[in-house]
Amino acid sequence: MFKQDTIVACATPEGRSGVAVIRISGHLVQNIATSILGKVPQPRVAMYTNFYDAQQTILDTGLALFFPQPHSFTGEDILELQGHGSYILIQDIIQTIINLGARLARPGEFSERAFLNNKIDLIQAEAIADVIDANSQVAARAALRSLQGEFSQKIYSLLEKLIALRMYVEAAIDFVEEEINFLADQTIESQLKNLIAQVEHILKNATQGSLLREGIQVVIIGEPNVGKSSLLNALSGRNAAIVTDIAGTTRDVLREKILIDGLPLHIIDTAGLRHSSDIVEQEGIRRAKQEIAQADLLLMMVDAKDKTSKIAFKLDLPYKVPHIIIRNKIDLLTEVANVKYNDNHTCISLSVKTGEGLSLLKSLIKKTVGFQEQSEGIFSARHRHLTALNHTVQHLKNGLHQLKQYQAGELLAEELRLAQQCLNEITGEFTSDDLLGKIFSSFCIGK
């Protein structure tokens, strides 16, 4: 019954503005329109009119748009009122609508109703929020591709092929007494390999989309006075951190957000890692280690002129986290900026002071995290999508192993079923209410 309520919200941000949009959705919309406007507007035709309260006092003047069900965003009757962006006027209009039987919408409830009424799938619903939150042109275009259904179409295409393969495999199990061994037929193995290749290709593009949406957390670490704060300032383009010749200047964690060719980076400068008796510096080092544990990429700085550096702080680091060793201060030596690749790490030599090698570092960061500048075909994706796609690939590979090694049709069929379930979780055809609540609660009110 909660989802049958008529809901109302201001779809534009709070504050002074030229225009504000109030959105109403539900079965009471036509009654509310008759009360506030004097009549129900002609469908999908903007009507310039007054907005009245219960005493027929004019609250505002503006445009009214009516979208009858099912041809609306939510699949329900929708009325949009476009008036002046005065906070007082907006609240008066909304309160009048509430008095007529509506209630305030929860965050994301309009999009949630669109999903529940099969107007959009879960990928498209999430893409609405991604379009709004996009912090670069590349990210916005990727989110629009998902909103327009590009990501969904790829998943539905996979599902269609997967279901067809499941039917073939289960038919082969049912007719196991026939002279023909369908499981030994190369058709199943070929189709399974093709499915794995297609899912891995989509996963690659989805990974790019996830990087665009969420960015990566880059933590700068190293011993005191090697140039960590100077690097933060150079990458951010402003003096965000205090820089002095005194070792241990940085006592706390400093954060800056930058874009490199559309890739969001959350740059974090940390206290110098060393043994210290200073209580404040000890706390800074403790916080630095916390950030290291959550990093997507580590920039490990050393002084280029220190030939004896063993990078001792590396010993306690999580080895699974990608890292780049930065030899800073080459301006004090007779070196030029360069990149060297070893078996265990990548090392770049540069000078933060002169800027030599900084563009090389930016390219290296993109390469290390697997970001590609080519944005065509990239769609917005979230971490849950990547998890589901990875599980899908794993189930398909498990099924291939059962087929090739044991001719185990029943186990192959089960792996295919689990793979299909993972793909259904992406589009929302198989989703828990808890997940839906978490997704839509992150939306802004009015969407």
C-alpha positions as CSV (number, residue, x, y, z in Angstrom):
1,M,0.0,0.0,0.0
2,F,2.9,2.3,0.7
3,K,3.8,2.2,-3.0
4,Q,0.2,3.0,-4.0
5,D,0.4,6.5,-2.4
6,T,0.5,9.6,-4.5
7,I,3.8,11.3,-4.0
8,V,5.1,14.8,-4.5
9,A,8.5,16.4,-4.4
10,C,10.5,19.4,-5.8
11,A,12.6,18.0,-8.6
12,T,14.9,21.0,-8.7
13,P,17.5,21.8,-6.0
14,E,16.6,24.0,-3.0
15,G,17.5,27.6,-3.1
16,R,16.7,30.7,-5.1
17,S,16.3,30.1,-8.9
18,G,14.4,31.3,-11.9
19,V,12.3,28.2,-12.1
20,A,11.4,25.3,-9.8
21,V,9.7,22.0,-10.9
22,I,7.3,20.2,-8.6
23,R,6.5,16.6,-9.6
24,I,3.5,14.6,-8.5
25,S,2.9,10.9,-9.3
26,G,0.0,8.6,-8.4
27,H,-3.7,7.8,-8.7
28,L,-4.7,11.2,-7.1
29,V,-3.0,13.3,-9.8
30,Q,-6.1,14.2,-11.8
31,N,-8.0,15.1,-8.6
32,I,-5.1,17.3,-7.5
33,A,-4.9,18.9,-10.9
34,T,-8.6,19.8,-10.9
35,S,-8.2,21.3,-7.4
36,I,-5.0,23.3,-8.0
37,L,-5.4,24.2,-11.7
38,G,-9.2,24.1,-12.1
39,K,-8.9,21.3,-14.7
40,V,-6.8,18.5,-15.9
41,P,-4.4,19.8,-18.6
42,Q,-4.4,18.2,-22.0
43,P,-1.9,15.4,-22.1
44,R,1.7,16.4,-22.9
45,V,0.8,20.0,-23.7
46,A,2.2,22.8,-21.6
47,M,-0.5,25.0,-20.1
48,Y,0.2,28.4,-18.7
49,T,-2.0,28.8,-15.6
50,N,-2.4,29.9,-12.0
51,F,-1.8,27.5,-9.1
52,Y,-4.5,27.8,-6.4
53,D,-4.8,26.7,-2.8
54,A,-8.0,25.3,-1.1
55,Q,-9.3,28.8,-0.7
56,Q,-8.7,29.6,-4.4
57,T,-6.0,32.0,-3.5
58,I,-3.3,32.2,-6.2
59,L,-0.1,30.6,-4.9
60,D,2.0,31.1,-8.1
61,T,1.7,31.3,-11.9
62,G,3.6,29.0,-14.3
63,L,3.4,26.0,-16.6
64,A,1.6,22.7,-15.9
65,L,2.3,19.4,-17.8
66,F,0.1,16.3,-17.5
67,F,1.4,12.8,-18.5
68,P,-1.3,10.1,-18.2
69,Q,-0.5,6.5,-17.3
70,P,1.1,4.4,-18.7
71,H,2.9,6.8,-20.9
72,S,4.9,8.6,-18.2
73,F,8.2,8.2,-16.5
74,T,6.8,6.3,-13.5
75,G,4.0,4.5,-15.5
76,E,1.5,6.4,-13.3
77,D,-0.3,9.7,-13.9
78,I,2.2,12.5,-13.5
79,L,1.7,16.2,-13.1
80,E,4.6,18.6,-13.3
81,L,4.2,22.2,-12.1
82,Q,6.9,24.7,-13.3
83,G,6.8,27.8,-11.2
84,H,9.1,30.4,-9.7
85,G,12.1,29.2,-7.7
86,S,11.0,30.8,-4.4
87,Y,11.4,28.5,-1.4
88,I,8.3,29.9,0.3
89,L,6.1,29.5,-2.8
90,I,7.4,25.9,-3.4
91,Q,6.6,24.9,0.2
92,D,3.1,26.5,0.0
93,I,2.3,24.5,-3.2
94,I,3.7,21.2,-1.9
95,Q,1.7,21.6,1.4
96,T,-1.4,22.3,-0.6
97,I,-0.8,19.1,-2.6
98,I,-0.2,17.1,0.7
99,N,-3.5,18.4,2.1
100,L,-5.2,16.9,-1.0
101,G,-3.9,13.4,-0.1
102,A,-0.4,13.2,-1.4
103,R,2.8,12.6,0.7
104,L,6.4,13.7,0.3
105,A,8.4,11.3,-1.9
106,R,11.3,9.4,-0.5
107,P,14.7,9.8,-2.1
108,G,14.7,8.1,-5.5
109,E,11.0,7.0,-5.3
110,F,10.0,8.3,-8.7
111,S,12.8,6.3,-10.3
112,E,11.9,3.3,-8.1
113,R,8.3,3.4,-9.3
114,A,9.5,3.6,-12.9
115,F,11.5,0.4,-12.2
116,L,8.7,-1.4,-10.4
117,N,6.3,-0.5,-13.2
118,N,8.7,-1.9,-15.9
119,K,9.4,1.5,-17.5
120,I,13.2,1.1,-16.9
121,D,15.4,-1.7,-15.7
122,L,17.7,-1.4,-12.7
123,I,20.7,-0.5,-14.8
124,Q,18.9,2.4,-16.3
125,A,17.6,3.5,-12.9
126,E,21.1,3.6,-11.5
127,A,22.2,5.5,-14.6
128,I,19.8,8.3,-13.8
129,A,21.8,9.0,-10.6
130,D,25.1,8.6,-12.5
131,V,24.1,11.2,-15.1
132,I,23.3,13.7,-12.3
133,D,26.5,12.9,-10.3
134,A,28.8,12.8,-13.4
135,N,31.9,14.9,-12.8
136,S,33.3,14.9,-16.3
137,Q,32.1,15.0,-19.8
138,V,33.3,11.5,-20.5
139,A,31.5,10.1,-17.4
140,A,28.3,11.9,-18.3
141,R,28.3,10.4,-21.8
142,A,29.0,7.0,-20.4
143,A,26.1,7.4,-18.0
144,L,23.8,8.5,-20.8
145,R,24.7,5.3,-22.8
146,S,23.6,3.2,-19.8
147,L,20.4,5.3,-19.4
148,Q,19.6,4.8,-23.1
149,G,19.9,1.1,-22.6
150,E,23.2,0.2,-24.2
151,F,24.5,-1.7,-21.1
152,S,21.1,-3.4,-20.7
153,Q,20.9,-4.5,-24.3
154,K,24.3,-6.2,-23.9
155,I,23.1,-8.1,-20.8
156,Y,19.8,-9.1,-22.4
157,S,21.7,-10.4,-25.4
158,L,23.9,-12.5,-23.2
159,L,20.8,-13.8,-21.3
160,E,19.1,-14.8,-24.5
161,K,22.2,-16.9,-25.6
162,L,22.7,-18.3,-22.1
163,I,19.0,-19.4,-21.9
164,A,19.2,-21.1,-25.3
165,L,22.4,-23.0,-24.2
166,R,20.7,-24.0,-21.0
167,M,17.7,-25.4,-22.9
168,Y,20.1,-27.4,-25.2
169,V,22.1,-28.8,-22.3
170,E,19.0,-29.8,-20.2
171,A,17.5,-31.4,-23.3
172,A,20.8,-33.4,-23.7
173,I,20.4,-34.6,-20.1
174,D,16.8,-35.6,-20.7
175,F,17.7,-37.7,-23.7
176,V,20.9,-39.3,-22.3
177,E,19.7,-42.8,-23.4
178,E,19.8,-41.7,-27.1
179,E,22.6,-43.1,-29.3
180,I,23.9,-39.6,-29.9
181,N,25.9,-38.1,-27.1
182,F,24.8,-34.4,-27.2
183,L,27.2,-33.5,-24.4
184,A,30.2,-34.6,-26.6
185,D,28.9,-32.4,-29.4
186,Q,31.4,-29.5,-30.0
187,T,28.4,-27.1,-30.3
188,I,28.0,-26.8,-26.6
189,E,31.7,-26.2,-25.9
190,S,31.9,-23.7,-28.7
191,Q,28.9,-21.7,-27.5
192,L,30.2,-21.8,-24.0
193,K,33.5,-20.4,-25.0
194,N,31.9,-17.7,-27.0
195,L,29.7,-16.7,-24.1
196,I,32.8,-16.5,-21.8
197,A,34.5,-14.3,-24.4
198,Q,31.5,-12.0,-24.7
199,V,31.1,-11.6,-20.9
200,E,34.8,-10.8,-20.5
201,H,34.5,-8.2,-23.2
202,I,31.5,-6.5,-21.5
203,L,33.4,-6.8,-18.2
204,K,36.3,-4.9,-19.7
205,N,34.1,-2.0,-20.8
206,A,32.2,-2.1,-17.5
207,T,35.4,-1.8,-15.6
208,Q,36.2,1.4,-17.6
209,G,32.7,2.7,-16.8
210,S,33.2,2.0,-13.1
211,L,36.5,3.9,-13.1
212,L,34.8,6.9,-14.7
213,R,32.0,6.8,-12.1
214,E,33.8,6.0,-8.9
215,G,37.4,7.1,-9.6
216,I,40.3,5.6,-7.9
217,Q,41.9,6.3,-4.5
218,V,45.5,7.2,-4.9
219,V,47.6,7.4,-1.8
220,I,51.0,9.1,-1.8
221,I,53.4,7.5,0.7
222,G,57.1,7.7,1.6
223,E,59.6,8.8,4.2
224,P,59.5,12.4,5.4
225,N,60.8,15.2,3.1
226,V,60.8,13.2,-0.2
227,G,58.2,15.6,-1.9
228,K,54.9,14.0,-1.1
229,S,53.1,17.2,-0.4
230,S,54.7,18.9,-3.4
231,L,53.4,16.2,-5.6
232,L,49.9,16.6,-4.2
233,N,50.1,20.4,-5.0
234,A,51.5,19.7,-8.5
235,L,48.8,17.2,-9.4
236,S,45.9,19.3,-7.9
237,G,47.2,22.6,-9.4
238,R,47.1,24.5,-6.2
239,N,48.9,24.8,-2.8
240,A,46.7,22.4,-1.0
241,A,49.4,21.2,1.4
242,I,52.1,23.1,3.4
243,V,55.5,22.5,1.9
244,T,58.7,23.2,3.9
245,D,62.2,21.8,4.3
246,I,61.4,20.6,7.7
247,A,60.8,16.8,7.8
248,G,57.4,15.7,9.2
249,T,55.5,18.8,8.1
250,T,52.4,16.8,7.2
251,R,50.8,15.4,10.3
252,D,47.3,14.6,9.0
253,V,45.7,13.1,5.9
254,L,45.1,15.7,3.1
255,R,42.7,15.0,0.2
256,E,42.3,16.4,-3.2
257,K,40.1,15.4,-6.2
258,I,41.4,15.8,-9.7
259,L,40.6,14.6,-13.2
260,I,43.1,13.1,-15.6
261,D,41.5,12.9,-19.1
262,G,38.1,12.3,-17.4
263,L,39.4,9.7,-14.9
264,P,38.6,11.0,-11.3
265,L,41.5,10.6,-8.9
266,H,41.1,11.0,-5.1
267,I,44.6,12.0,-4.2
268,I,45.6,11.5,-0.6
269,D,48.8,12.9,1.0
270,T,49.9,11.1,4.1
271,A,52.4,11.7,6.9
272,G,56.0,10.6,6.3
273,L,56.5,6.9,7.3
274,R,59.3,6.7,9.9
275,H,59.9,5.8,13.6
276,S,58.9,8.8,15.7
277,S,58.5,9.6,19.4
278,D,56.2,12.6,18.6
279,I,52.7,11.6,19.6
280,V,51.0,13.8,16.9
281,E,53.3,12.4,14.2
282,Q,52.6,8.9,15.4
283,E,48.9,9.5,15.0
284,G,49.5,10.9,11.5
285,I,51.5,7.7,10.6
286,R,48.7,5.5,12.0
287,R,46.1,7.3,9.8
288,A,48.5,7.0,6.8
289,K,48.5,3.2,7.3
290,Q,44.7,3.2,7.4
291,E,44.6,5.0,4.0
292,I,47.1,2.6,2.6
293,A,44.9,-0.4,3.4
294,Q,42.0,1.2,1.4
295,A,44.1,2.4,-1.5
296,D,43.5,1.5,-5.2
297,L,46.9,2.7,-6.1
298,L,50.0,3.6,-4.1
299,L,52.5,6.3,-5.2
300,M,55.7,5.4,-3.3
301,M,58.1,8.3,-3.2
302,V,61.8,8.2,-2.6
303,D,64.6,10.7,-2.9
304,A,66.4,10.1,-6.2
305,K,69.8,11.1,-4.7
306,D,69.5,8.7,-1.9
307,K,71.3,5.7,-3.3
308,T,71.0,3.7,-0.1
309,S,67.2,3.8,0.2
310,K,65.8,0.3,0.7
311,I,62.2,1.6,0.6
312,A,61.8,0.1,4.1
313,F,58.2,1.2,4.4
314,K,57.3,-1.1,1.5
315,L,57.7,-4.2,3.6
316,D,54.5,-3.7,5.5
317,L,52.4,-2.8,2.5
318,P,49.6,-4.9,1.0
319,Y,51.2,-6.5,-2.0
320,K,48.0,-6.9,-4.0
321,V,47.6,-3.1,-4.3
322,P,49.1,-1.7,-7.5
323,H,52.0,0.7,-6.8
324,I,54.4,3.0,-8.6
325,I,57.8,3.9,-7.2
326,I,58.6,7.6,-7.8
327,R,62.2,8.7,-7.7
328,N,61.8,12.5,-7.1
329,K,64.3,15.4,-7.3
330,I,66.2,14.3,-10.4
331,D,66.7,18.1,-11.0
332,L,69.5,17.7,-8.4
333,L,71.2,15.0,-10.5
334,T,72.1,14.7,-14.2
335,E,69.1,12.6,-15.0
336,V,66.1,13.0,-17.3
337,A,62.6,11.8,-16.6
338,N,62.1,8.1,-17.5
339,V,60.1,5.0,-16.7
340,K,61.6,1.6,-16.0
341,Y,59.7,-1.7,-15.6
342,N,61.0,-4.4,-13.4
343,D,59.4,-7.8,-12.5
344,N,58.0,-6.6,-9.2
345,H,57.3,-2.9,-9.8
346,T,57.3,0.1,-12.1
347,C,59.7,3.0,-11.3
348,I,59.5,6.6,-12.7
349,S,62.1,9.2,-12.2
350,L,60.9,12.8,-12.2
351,S,61.2,16.3,-10.6
352,V,58.1,17.7,-8.9
353,K,59.9,21.0,-8.5
354,T,60.5,21.6,-12.2
355,G,57.5,19.6,-13.4
356,E,59.7,17.3,-15.6
357,G,58.1,13.9,-15.8
358,L,54.7,14.8,-14.4
359,S,52.8,14.2,-17.7
360,L,54.7,10.9,-17.8
361,L,53.4,10.1,-14.3
362,K,49.8,10.9,-15.3
363,S,50.0,8.5,-18.3
364,L,51.6,5.9,-16.1
365,I,48.8,6.2,-13.5
366,K,46.1,5.6,-16.2
367,K,48.1,2.6,-17.6
368,T,48.5,1.1,-14.2
369,V,44.8,1.1,-13.3
370,G,43.8,0.0,-16.8
371,F,42.1,3.2,-17.9
372,Q,41.7,3.8,-21.6
373,E,41.2,7.3,-23.0
374,Q,39.0,5.9,-25.8
375,S,35.4,6.5,-24.5
376,E,33.4,5.1,-27.4
377,G,31.4,2.1,-26.3
378,I,32.1,2.8,-22.6
379,F,29.0,2.8,-20.4
380,S,28.5,3.7,-16.8
381,A,28.8,0.7,-14.4
382,R,29.0,0.1,-10.6
383,H,30.9,-2.2,-8.4
384,R,28.0,-4.5,-8.0
385,H,27.9,-4.9,-11.8
386,L,31.5,-5.9,-11.9
387,T,31.0,-8.4,-9.1
388,A,28.1,-10.0,-10.9
389,L,29.9,-10.2,-14.2
390,N,33.0,-11.7,-12.6
391,H,30.8,-14.3,-10.9
392,T,29.1,-15.0,-14.3
393,V,32.5,-15.6,-15.9
394,Q,33.5,-17.9,-13.1
395,H,30.3,-20.0,-13.3
396,L,30.7,-20.3,-17.1
397,K,34.3,-21.4,-16.7
398,N,33.3,-23.9,-14.0
399,G,30.7,-25.3,-16.4
400,L,33.2,-25.6,-19.2
401,H,35.5,-27.5,-16.9
402,Q,32.7,-29.9,-15.9
403,L,31.9,-30.5,-19.6
404,K,35.4,-31.1,-20.8
405,Q,36.8,-33.1,-17.9
406,Y,33.8,-35.2,-16.8
407,Q,30.9,-34.8,-19.3
408,A,28.9,-33.8,-16.3
409,G,25.7,-32.4,-17.8
410,E,23.9,-31.9,-14.5
411,L,26.8,-29.9,-13.0
412,L,27.1,-27.9,-16.3
413,A,23.4,-27.1,-16.2
414,E,23.7,-25.9,-12.6
415,E,26.6,-23.6,-13.4
416,L,24.6,-22.1,-16.3
417,R,21.7,-21.5,-14.0
418,L,23.9,-19.7,-11.5
419,A,25.4,-17.6,-14.3
420,Q,21.9,-16.6,-15.5
421,Q,21.0,-15.6,-11.9
422,C,24.1,-13.4,-11.7
423,L,23.1,-11.6,-15.0
424,N,19.5,-11.2,-13.7
425,E,20.8,-9.5,-10.6
426,I,22.3,-6.8,-12.9
427,T,19.1,-5.9,-14.6
428,G,17.0,-6.3,-11.5
429,E,14.9,-9.3,-12.6
430,F,16.3,-11.2,-9.6
431,T,17.0,-8.7,-6.8
432,S,16.5,-8.5,-3.0
433,D,14.4,-5.7,-1.5
434,D,17.4,-4.8,0.6
435,L,19.5,-4.1,-2.5
436,L,16.7,-2.0,-4.1
437,G,16.4,0.0,-0.9
438,K,20.1,0.7,-0.8
439,I,20.2,1.7,-4.5
440,F,17.3,4.1,-4.5
441,S,18.0,5.7,-1.1
442,S,21.2,7.2,-2.6
443,F,19.2,9.2,-5.2
444,C,18.2,12.8,-4.6
445,I,14.6,13.6,-3.7
446,G,12.5,14.3,-6.8
447,K,14.2,11.6,-9.0
